[in-house]
Amino acid sequence: MSEPSKNSKFIPGITGDIEYKNPIFTMPSILQPYKIGILSYSASLLATFAGYPLDSLKTRMQTHYYKNALHCFKSTINNEGIRGLFRGITAPLLTTSLSRSMTVSIFTSSKPFVSKVIPSINTSNWGLNPETENFVQNFPVSFVSGLLAGAIISTFACPFEITKIFQQIVIVVNKDSNLNLKKNELPTKVFSVARDIVKYEGWKGLYSGYSYHMTRDAVSAGLFYSVYETVKLELQSINKKSDYFNDKVKDKVDAICVPLSGAIAGAIAWATVYPLDTIKANYQKDVLNNIIRVKVGLPKLPVVARKLVPNISMYKGFGPSITRSICVTAVFFSAFEYLMQKIA
């Protein structure tokens, strides 16, 4: 990377130092302590909107039978219109974006404390160079920091994710279960969904499947941030040492390392926890099915984590999910680090 100019400055980012040059806006001093949270929330709004249709397809394919993603897409458009792909987006735009922003803030705040608690790995006999040594020592610290951030935020996020899933699949559940409620009788708005959950399942219904949710978020956040930091720092280190590019090209390659690292980290983390997410989605689908059954005067059915249904596998809907993960993480980190560089 080229040497910083007089108008440039290094500021702490979630992956070390971020350099910004000639900022386009200076944040008021009263907001400076909340800068990371504000900018990560702004970037998350864009990322959530970009990936939501794929999230809708993923949830439908996890909980119901479709031949493939294209079949799911066509079926959704035919039965619900384009709005079906965005049903339930209001809550995620606010809560998922806030959750991601809070996760970043908790992660960055907890790293200094975690690094003091976790003992350093003894690599004296490994023959590592200083930069590789930093990567090795950083990985466990980032994993534990992400683990804590994911677990803490899941407590806040779980009720909102349940209402989102219910909105996404309520029409499909009603149709596939032959419960025959009219569309205007189904809870499709976020407040009507939350009201029905509390009415028929009690307040604890908002935390149906919470143990799966918390484990998923903790493990995925731990993997995501540790892989993201390691890959980004490694790629930028290789780029910095390269003799094939001049400084101007190296700056552009550095920028590409951000979305690429986010995409790789998101894909690895999501692939690891996806079976648990499928179990959670089917558990919550059973809760929704019971709510609709009670509405039409039928008794509740047992709610189980995973039923032996031939048409539902642990990786059903993985294609849209991994595409969404790559899209969302690339958009989020590109926007986030761009804002960090351009807003002082």
Number of C-alpha atoms within 10 A of each C-alpha: 17 11 7 12 10 8 9 14 16 13 13 12 15 17 17 12 11 15 16 22 16 14 15 12 10 10 12 10 10 8 11 13 10 12 18 23 19 18 18 26 25 18 23 27 20 16 24 24 16 16 20 20 20 23 23 27 27 23 25 25 29 25 25 18 18 18 10 14 19 12 14 20 20 13 14 20 14 11 11 14 12 14 12 21 19 17 22 24 21 14 17 20 18 15 19 21 22 22 22 24 22 21 25 22 19 19 25 21 14 18 19 12 12 18 17 10 10 12 11 13 11 9 11 8 6 8 9 12 8 9 11 15 16 13 16 16 17 18 19 20 25 28 25 24 27 29 26 21 26 29 21 18 19 22 13 15 22 20 20 21 20 28 26 24 20 28 25 23 24 20 21 17 20 19 13 11 11 9 15 13 15 10 11 7 10 17 21 21 17 19 12 14 20 21 17 18 25 14 12 16 16 12 14 11 20 20 20 19 21 20 12 18 24 20 18 24 26 24 21 26 30 25 25 27 27 25 22 26 23 21 20 22 22 17 18 20 15 11 20 18 11 11 10 8 13 12 14 10 14 20 16 11 17 18 15 16 20 28 24 20 25 27 26 19 28 28 20 18 25 24 16 15 18 20 18 17 22 26 22 24 24 22 20 26 25 19 25 27 20 20 20 25 18 12 16 12 8 12 11 14 11 8 16 15 16 15 11 7 8 7 13 19 17 14 17 25 28 21 16 22 24 22 16 25 26 24 21 25 26 24 22 27 21 21 21 22 24 17 20 21 21 16 17 19
